Amino acid sequence: MAKKGEMLYAWTNDAGLLKKAECGGAVTELLKYALESKTVDAVLAVTRGVDLYDAVPVLVTNPKDLDNCAGSLHCGTILLSKLVMEYAPKMSGKKLGMVVKGCDMMGLLELAKRKLVNLDNIVMIGVNCGGSVSPVAARKMIKEKFGVDPNTVTKEEIDKGQFIIEYEGGHKGISMDELEEAGFGRRSNCRRCKLKIPRQADLACGNWGVIGDKAGKATFVEVCSDKGAALLTKAVDAKKLSTEPANPKGVEIRAKVENAMYKLGDKWRKHDFEALAPNLWETIAKETGRCMKCMACIEHCPVCVTSADKYKQPDMMIRHGFIPADPMFHLRRFAHISDSCINCGQCEECCPSEIPLALFSHAIRTEADKFFEPKLGKSVYTN
């Protein structure tokens, strides 16, 4: 019987799924079993669209359909927690299963604070995340840095500090440091993120720390809640999964990888925030001067959950109909989310004017935490 705090290697007993999935297929198998056993009524997942640069959210009720969602899509930048709000009314009284990255998980926690979702009705299977790459930037990176036609790439992976692609005719990997120094690689908010193992999910899964004969053939699973322990135990009892205790050396390696990611996050925070520090407000005023008030940053933010229509109402401090937006428009938005920004990068990702909104929000949030919480010395979420 699995217990909270336990660390295991797990893999599916389905030979077909094992061949298709990554790292033993435990995550997909757990979600399939959750549907089959009626532990959840539906699973919110992501599947490949027209190509591996096109991540499409799907609500799955047939366990067999989850096989199409197996595998990673690092070039997909969807934030699933925001989508939960759209499904929540239809899912009232029902249970939902989800695979969550750190930012997805933090988004759900923020929505739960606002009583917009009920976490008792959500099973979160967390996955380790080293970051994601914007699909447009990924295509350009593969063409210019790898010298490969992005349309011929059949698979991508971020592993051991490299971005690795498989394409018609071979495979190739380039270090993330080299790519990021050249202006490519992960999204800027992902570089600054320090929540790499989402332990506030029910289970935290990934390939970090899987060594020996199970390397590449099993998933490292950390049991983070009683809910997660129950799901894992029942799946094993139903012979859907096999498990064994994690190799102690593997546990040590996993911790070292996580620590290395923390240090990398600190490096990028120092790089990005120190460049902003001397003229923060002047920089914000200059960059936001390109704003066309499309409201995309508000609509896609998991924290700023009010309707964009509210920002169209009469206001004595913001002139309506004027472009660019008055500075107060942005200052109010930053103030509204400053204590809750999860550094998901959605505001920046969807901005048609390419304003570095995520950088500004994250800098304000991080500095505010340091000022008001000196004893902690870090963010509440360490994000």
C-alpha positions in Angstrom: 0.0 0.0 0.0 1.4 3.4 -1.1 1.9 6.0 1.6 2.3 9.8 1.6 6.0 10.6 1.3 6.9 7.4 -0.4 9.1 7.4 -3.5 8.7 4.7 -6.1 9.4 3.6 -9.6 6.2 2.8 -11.5 5.4 1.5 -15.0 2.3 0.5 -16.9 1.6 -3.2 -17.5 0.0 -2.4 -20.9 2.6 -3.3 -23.5 1.1 -1.1 -26.1 1.1 2.0 -23.9 4.6 1.2 -22.6 5.9 1.3 -26.2 4.1 4.6 -27.0 4.5 6.5 -23.8 7.6 8.0 -22.2 9.3 6.9 -19.0 7.2 3.8 -18.4 3.7 5.4 -19.1 2.7 5.5 -15.4 1.1 8.9 -15.7 -1.2 7.9 -18.5 -2.0 4.6 -16.9 -2.9 6.3 -13.6 -5.4 8.6 -15.4 -6.8 5.7 -17.4 -7.4 3.8 -14.3 -8.9 6.9 -12.6 -11.5 7.0 -15.4 -12.1 3.2 -15.5 -12.6 3.1 -11.7 -14.9 6.2 -11.7 -12.4 7.9 -9.4 -12.8 10.8 -11.9 -15.5 11.6 -14.4 -13.2 13.2 -16.9 -9.6 14.0 -17.5 -8.4 17.4 -18.8 -5.4 16.6 -20.9 -3.3 17.9 -23.8 -2.8 16.1 -27.1 -0.8 16.8 -30.3 -2.7 18.8 -32.9 -1.4 19.2 -36.5 2.2 18.8 -35.4 4.4 18.7 -32.2 4.3 22.5 -32.0 0.5 22.5 -31.7 -0.7 21.5 -28.2 -4.5 21.1 -28.0 -6.5 20.8 -24.7 -9.0 17.9 -24.6 -11.6 16.7 -22.1 -11.4 13.0 -22.1 -14.1 10.6 -20.8 -13.1 7.4 -22.7 -10.0 5.8 -21.1 -8.8 4.5 -24.5 -8.5 8.0 -25.8 -5.9 8.9 -23.2 -3.3 6.9 -25.2 -3.4 9.8 -27.7 -2.2 12.1 -25.0 0.8 10.1 -24.0 4.2 11.8 -24.3 5.5 15.3 -23.7 4.9 18.4 -25.7 7.5 20.9 -24.6 6.5 23.3 -27.4 3.0 23.6 -26.0 2.5 26.5 -23.6 -1.1 26.0 -22.5 -2.0 26.8 -18.9 -4.6 24.2 -17.9 -5.7 25.8 -14.7 -7.4 28.6 -16.6 -9.3 26.2 -18.7 -10.7 24.5 -15.6 -12.8 27.6 -15.0 -14.5 27.1 -18.3 -15.2 23.4 -17.6 -16.1 24.0 -13.9 -19.8 24.9 -14.4 -20.3 21.8 -16.6 -18.3 19.6 -14.1 -20.3 20.8 -11.1 -20.5 17.9 -8.6 -18.2 15.8 -10.7 -14.5 14.9 -10.4 -11.7 15.9 -12.8 -8.3 14.4 -13.3 -5.4 16.5 -14.6 -1.7 16.4 -15.4 -0.2 19.6 -14.0 3.1 21.4 -14.3 4.2 23.7 -11.5 2.4 26.7 -12.9 -0.8 24.7 -13.6 -0.8 23.6 -10.0 -0.2 27.1 -8.6 -3.0 28.4 -10.9 -5.4 25.9 -9.4 -4.4 26.9 -5.9 -5.0 30.5 -6.6 -8.4 29.7 -8.1 -9.2 27.6 -5.1 -8.4 30.6 -2.8 -11.0 32.5 -4.8 -13.5 29.6 -4.4 -13.7 29.2 -8.2 -12.6 25.5 -8.1 -13.0 22.8 -5.5 -9.7 21.0 -5.1 -11.5 18.1 -3.4 -13.0 17.3 -6.8 -9.6 17.4 -8.7 -7.0 14.7 -8.8 -3.7 16.4 -9.7 -0.9 14.3 -11.2 2.2 16.6 -11.2 5.0 16.3 -13.7 8.5 17.6 -13.3 9.0 20.6 -15.6 12.3 22.0 -16.8 10.4 24.6 -18.9 8.6 25.0 -22.2 9.5 26.6 -25.5 7.2 28.9 -27.5 6.1 27.1 -30.6 7.0 30.0 -32.9 10.4 30.3 -31.2 10.9 26.5 -31.4 10.5 26.4 -35.1 12.9 29.2 -35.6 15.4 27.7 -33.2 15.3 24.3 -34.9 15.8 25.8 -38.3 18.6 28.2 -37.3 20.5 26.5 -34.5 19.9 22.8 -35.4 20.0 23.3 -39.2 16.9 21.0 -39.5 13.6 21.6 -41.2 11.1 21.9 -38.2 8.5 20.1 -40.3 10.6 17.0 -40.3 10.9 16.8 -36.5 9.0 13.9 -35.1 9.9 14.2 -31.4 11.5 16.6 -29.0 12.7 16.3 -25.4 14.5 18.3 -22.8 16.9 16.0 -20.9 20.3 16.4 -19.2 20.5 20.1 -19.9 19.9 19.6 -23.7 17.0 20.3 -26.1 16.9 17.1 -28.2 15.1 16.5 -31.4 14.4 13.4 -33.5 13.8 14.0 -37.2 13.7 12.2 -40.5 17.2 11.1 -40.8 18.6 11.3 -37.3 18.6 13.1 -33.9 20.5 16.0 -32.4 20.9 17.7 -29.1 22.2 21.2 -28.1 22.7 22.4 -24.6 20.1 24.8 -23.3 22.8 27.1 -22.1 24.1 27.5 -25.6 20.5 28.0 -27.0 19.5 30.5 -24.4 22.7 32.5 -24.7 21.7 32.8 -28.4 18.3 34.1 -27.5 16.4 30.7 -28.0 15.5 27.9 -25.6 12.9 28.1 -22.8 10.4 30.9 -22.4 11.8 33.6 -20.1 9.3 32.9 -17.3 10.3 29.2 -17.3 14.0 30.2 -16.9 13.1 32.1 -13.7 10.8 29.4 -12.3 11.9 27.5 -9.2 9.0 25.1 -8.9 10.2 22.1 -10.8 8.7 19.3 -8.8 5.0 20.1 -8.0 4.7 18.5 -4.6 1.4 20.2 -3.9 -0.2 17.9 -6.4 -1.4 14.5 -5.3 1.5 12.7 -7.1 4.8 14.2 -8.4 6.1 12.2 -11.4 8.9 12.4 -13.9 12.1 10.8 -15.2 14.6 12.5 -12.8 16.2 9.9 -10.6 15.2 6.8 -12.6 18.5 4.8 -12.9 19.8 1.3 -13.5 17.7 -1.1 -15.5 14.6 1.0 -15.1 16.1 4.1 -16.8 13.8 5.2 -19.6 11.4 2.4 -18.7 9.8 3.7 -15.5 8.4 6.8 -13.9 9.7 8.3 -10.6 6.6 8.8 -8.4 6.6 10.8 -5.2 3.4 10.3 -3.2 2.3 13.8 -2.0 -1.2 13.2 -0.6 -3.5 10.6 0.8 -5.6 11.0 -2.4 -2.6 10.3 -4.5 -1.6 7.3 -2.4 -5.1 5.8 -2.7 -5.1 6.2 -6.5 -1.7 4.6 -6.9 -2.5 1.7 -4.5 -5.8 0.9 -6.3 -4.1 1.0 -9.7 -1.4 -1.4 -8.5 -4.0 -3.7 -6.9 -5.9 -3.8 -10.2 -2.6 -4.8 -11.9 -2.6 -1.8 -14.1 0.7 -0.7 -12.7 3.8 -2.3 -11.3 6.0 -0.5 -8.8 9.2 -0.9 -6.8 11.0 1.3 -4.2 13.0 4.1 -5.8 16.8 3.4 -5.9 18.3 5.5 -3.0 21.0 6.7 -5.4 18.2 7.7 -7.8 16.6 9.7 -5.0 19.9 11.5 -4.4 20.3 12.2 -8.2 16.8 13.6 -8.4 17.5 16.0 -5.5 20.7 17.2 -7.2 18.8 17.8 -10.5 16.2 19.8 -8.6 18.8 21.8 -6.8 20.6 22.5 -10.1 17.3 23.8 -11.5 16.9 26.1 -8.4 20.3 27.6 -9.0 19.6 28.1 -12.7 16.4 29.9 -11.7 18.3 32.1 -9.4 20.8 32.9 -12.2 18.1 34.0 -14.6 16.3 36.0 -11.9 19.5 37.9 -11.2 20.0 38.4 -14.9 16.5 39.6 -15.6 15.7 41.5 -12.4 19.0 43.4 -12.1 18.7 44.6 -15.6 15.3 46.1 -14.7 16.2 47.5 -11.3 17.7 50.9 -12.1 14.8 52.1 -14.2 11.9 49.7 -13.4 9.0 52.2 -13.7 10.5 54.0 -16.6 10.9 50.7 -18.5 7.4 49.6 -17.7 6.0 53.0 -18.9 8.0 52.7 -22.1 7.2 49.1 -22.9 3.5 49.3 -22.0 3.2 52.3 -24.3 2.7 49.8 -27.1 -0.5 48.5 -25.4 -3.5 48.3 -27.7 -5.9 47.3 -24.8 -6.9 44.0 -26.4 -7.4 42.6 -22.8 -5.7 39.3 -23.7 -3.4 39.6 -20.7 -6.5 39.8 -18.4 -8.4 37.1 -20.2 -5.6 34.6 -20.0 -4.4 35.3 -16.5 -5.3 32.6 -13.9 -5.1 35.2 -11.1 -6.9 38.2 -12.7 -10.2 36.3 -13.0 -12.5 39.3 -13.3 -14.1 39.8 -16.7 -12.4 42.2 -19.2 -15.8 43.9 -19.5 -15.2 45.4 -16.1 -12.3 47.3 -17.5 -14.6 48.9 -20.1 -16.8 50.5 -17.4 -16.5 54.3 -16.7 -13.5 55.1 -14.5 -12.2 58.4 -13.4 -8.5 57.3 -13.5 -8.5 55.4 -16.9 -9.7 57.1 -20.0 -11.7 54.7 -22.1 -11.2 54.6 -25.8 -7.6 56.0 -25.7 -4.7 54.0 -27.1 -2.2 53.4 -25.8 -3.7 52.7 -22.4 -3.1 55.1 -19.6 -0.3 54.0 -17.3 -2.8 53.5 -14.5 -4.4 50.7 -16.5 -1.3 48.7 -16.1 -0.4 49.8 -12.6 -3.8 48.6 -11.5 -3.4 45.3 -13.1 0.0 44.8 -11.6 -1.4 45.8 -8.2 -4.3 43.4 -8.6 -2.1 40.4 -9.2 1.2 41.4 -7.4 0.7 39.2 -4.4 -0.5 36.2 -6.5 1.4 36.2 -9.8 2.4 32.5 -10.5 4.9 33.4 -13.2 3.1 31.3 -15.8 3.9 33.7 -18.6 0.5 33.6 -20.2 0.1 37.4 -20.3 3.4 37.7 -22.2 2.8 34.7 -24.4 -0.5 36.1 -25.8 0.5 39.8 -26.0 0.3 40.9 -29.6 2.5 43.9 -28.8 5.2 41.7 -27.3 5.3 43.6 -24.0 7.3 41.6 -21.3 4.4 41.6 -18.9 5.4 38.4 -17.2 8.8 39.8 -16.4 7.3 42.9 -14.8 4.7 41.0 -12.8 7.2 38.4 -11.6 9.8 41.1 -10.6 7.2 43.0 -8.6 5.9 39.8 -6.9 9.4 38.5 -6.0 10.7 41.8 -4.7 7.5 42.3 -2.7 7.9 38.8 -1.1 11.5 39.7 0.0 10.3 43.0 1.5 7.3 41.7 3.4 8.5 38.3 4.3 12.2 38.7 5.3 12.1 35.7 7.6 11.1 33.4 4.8 13.6 34.9 2.3 11.7 33.3 -0.5 8.3 33.3 -2.3 5.4 31.5 -0.6 5.4 29.2 -3.6 9.1 29.4 -4.3 8.0 29.9 -7.9 
